[in-house]
Amino acid sequence: MDEYHGRTKNYLENHGFSNVDSAQTAAQLLEKIIPRHIPFLYVSGEHSAVDIVTPLLQRDIPIDRIVLYKQEICSLTKSASETLSRENTVILPLFSARSARLFFQNVDTYTAKILVIAISANVTKAVPSEHIAGCYIADYHCADSMNEQIVRLTGG
């Protein structure tokens, strides 16, 4: 087990929860939960890329969903727009396919070379290849892994 999943697992267990390691995808998470047939607490944002509620309900597995945050659409700041207008390299971390779609739908023109760091392969599907200089996927679905990818790219 890698250090990221280990920290989460330890945190959950220290607070009375049983951790089911999802590996890398929602489908893999379902494969681990369904055979156990135990109640499931699904904590997520308002928008989810994959529906995991329906497959559990179809198998009579009790599920409670808590929407922990809502992602609101906003315009780029003047500073961000100016950065994208320069001839430089910009690293763009993307945590969801929805964020990727919204970003590229709302950015009209830019001259910067954009290097995308995606949290998953699913996110890369929403990135228009003609608009970027490169696209990299984090090793694990977490911010720490995305930061490591940025360090590898920048040599930092």
Summary of the structure (lengths in Angstrom):
residues: 156
radius of gyration: 18.2
end to end distance: 25.7
largest distance: 55.1
contacts: 385
relative contact order: 0.12
helix: 42%
strand: 19%
